[in-house]
Amino acid sequence: MAPQVLYRVCYGTSTPSPHQTTHLTIRPALLPNYSRRQVRFHDYPAITPTTARSSVRGAYVTGLTEGDLWRLDIFEGEEYERRVVRVQLLDRIRDGDGGGGKEGGGEGEEVEAETYVWVQGEEGLEGGEWDFEVFKREKMKRWVEEEDVDEVDAAVSAQSKDPTGGRGLNGDISNQLNGARGVEKLLESAV
């Protein structure tokens, strides 16, 4: 997941204050024996186990709170299941890499992690590999920039295919997350 999307899900903005993210570390990692495919009619990918010799480059994030994981579970929805996996940490990260970069450092330590694995079957996936560079260049704005959500809002209003699957700034899943933040603030003020 691109850091900007992670921040939007966990903190409600793609550009949180430094004090909100100081407890997080984000390192590049490889997930062996998985492939990353395009979800049909959507901007986002799915990872699935594979017997082919392939791996998925992604981000290994530490410091997430139970609240962060709860928000990520809502964001990923029923299409995915959070699973424990083993990943190979990489030595360095390319600037702005959220898991799709082709460059990489040498492989380092193997660690246990959790990731979201697609559970909705092959019929919901396209045949080709999902391209992180295309996502960053052409689609990320739908996910993180409030000024650029008109296309998503129009698709939702017209009941056509929402390219964010409800995960864009004004989508159903995002609204659930924003509602949850409101409840949390209300509970905090009551204590």
Solvent accessible surface area in square Angstrom, and as a share of the most:
residue,aa,sasa,rsa
1,M,80,0.36
2,A,4,0.03
3,P,24,0.15
4,Q,66,0.29
5,V,7,0.04
6,L,9,0.04
7,Y,43,0.17
8,R,12,0.05
9,V,0,0.00
10,C,5,0.03
11,Y,36,0.14
12,G,35,0.34
13,T,51,0.30
14,S,20,0.13
15,T,112,0.65
16,P,21,0.13
17,S,47,0.30
18,P,107,0.67
19,H,141,0.63
20,Q,54,0.24
21,T,26,0.15
22,T,107,0.62
23,H,80,0.36
24,L,18,0.09
25,T,74,0.43
26,I,44,0.22
27,R,97,0.36
28,P,6,0.04
29,A,4,0.03
30,L,38,0.19
31,L,13,0.07
32,P,59,0.37
33,N,87,0.45
34,Y,29,0.11
35,S,22,0.14
36,R,26,0.10
37,R,43,0.16
38,Q,30,0.13
39,V,3,0.02
40,R,94,0.34
41,F,123,0.51
42,H,38,0.17
43,D,3,0.02
44,Y,14,0.05
45,P,36,0.22
46,A,1,0.01
47,I,20,0.10
48,T,14,0.08
49,P,77,0.48
50,T,37,0.22
51,T,149,0.87
52,A,58,0.45
53,R,242,0.88
54,S,44,0.28
55,S,54,0.35
56,V,9,0.05
57,R,18,0.06
58,G,19,0.18
59,A,31,0.24
60,Y,43,0.16
61,V,38,0.22
62,T,52,0.30
63,G,38,0.37
64,L,47,0.23
65,T,71,0.41
66,E,144,0.64
67,G,27,0.26
68,D,6,0.03
69,L,32,0.16
70,W,116,0.41
71,R,25,0.09
72,L,8,0.04
73,D,51,0.26
74,I,38,0.20
75,F,7,0.03
76,E,20,0.09
77,G,26,0.25
78,E,158,0.71
79,E,42,0.19
80,Y,21,0.08
81,E,84,0.38
82,R,84,0.31
83,R,82,0.30
84,V,93,0.53
85,V,14,0.08
86,R,118,0.43
87,V,13,0.08
88,Q,40,0.18
89,L,4,0.02
90,L,5,0.03
91,D,97,0.50
92,R,132,0.48
93,I,74,0.37
94,R,59,0.21
95,D,138,0.72
96,G,44,0.42
97,D,3,0.02
98,G,2,0.02
99,G,3,0.03
100,G,6,0.06
101,G,5,0.05
102,K,170,0.72
103,E,87,0.39
104,G,34,0.32
105,G,19,0.18
106,G,43,0.41
107,E,117,0.52
108,G,28,0.27
109,E,115,0.52
110,E,86,0.39
111,V,22,0.13
112,E,107,0.48
113,A,19,0.15
114,E,89,0.40
115,T,32,0.19
116,Y,37,0.14
117,V,1,0.00
118,W,19,0.07
119,V,60,0.35
120,Q,83,0.37
121,G,33,0.31
122,E,105,0.47
123,E,132,0.59
124,G,20,0.20
125,L,3,0.02
126,E,65,0.29
127,G,72,0.69
128,G,44,0.43
129,E,105,0.47
130,W,19,0.07
131,D,63,0.33
132,F,8,0.03
133,E,57,0.25
134,V,44,0.25
135,F,13,0.05
136,K,62,0.26
137,R,163,0.59
138,E,88,0.39
139,K,49,0.21
140,M,15,0.07
141,K,94,0.40
142,R,31,0.11
143,W,7,0.02
144,V,19,0.11
145,E,74,0.33
146,E,126,0.57
147,E,138,0.62
148,D,52,0.27
149,V,11,0.07
150,D,109,0.56
151,E,94,0.42
152,V,0,0.00
153,D,46,0.24
154,A,62,0.48
155,A,15,0.11
156,V,52,0.30
157,S,91,0.59
158,A,75,0.58
159,Q,156,0.69
160,S,67,0.43
161,K,128,0.54
162,D,18,0.09
163,P,18,0.11
164,T,0,0.00
165,G,21,0.20
166,G,9,0.09
167,R,7,0.03
168,G,0,0.00
169,L,23,0.12
170,N,69,0.35
171,G,0,0.00
172,D,97,0.50
173,I,24,0.12
174,S,3,0.02
175,N,79,0.40
176,Q,105,0.47
177,L,2,0.01
178,N,80,0.41
179,G,42,0.40
180,A,14,0.11
181,R,32,0.12
182,G,41,0.39
183,V,86,0.50
184,E,51,0.23
185,K,139,0.59
186,L,125,0.62
187,L,111,0.55
188,E,125,0.56
189,S,88,0.57
190,A,84,0.65
191,V,163,0.94
